[in-house]
Amino acid sequence: MNDSIDQATAESIARQFTEGADRMTRIEDDLSSVRAELKTNTEATQAVASNTAELVEMFQAMKGAFKVFNWIGSLAKPMAYVIGLGTAIVGMWAAIKTGIHPK
């Protein structure tokens, strides 16, 4: 039995290996460009995450400030009543002390 192959088959096999090697080189080049783009995208994503974290922190601080303003607002109404009552009492006392009587 003869283990040798003819010239045309050998050339066909060599051409197929060369085509396969060329295709693999193109794939590796494409993979390198994809990796570079992925690195750029990752850096941009990290920058956005950093900026967004600052915004989230600011909104959380604003949320806390609104809670404080709400507490102050709920205290302001009763305090206005007390101050109004105190003003009325002081006004009445001043009127009585100065001799001005209501008509």
Secondary structure, DSSP 4 states (H G I P E B T S, - for coil): ------HHHHHHHHHHHHHHHHHHHHHHHHHHHHHHHHHHHHHHHHHHHHHHHHHHHHHHHHHHHHHHHHHHHHHHHHHHHHHHHHHHHHHHHHHHHHT----
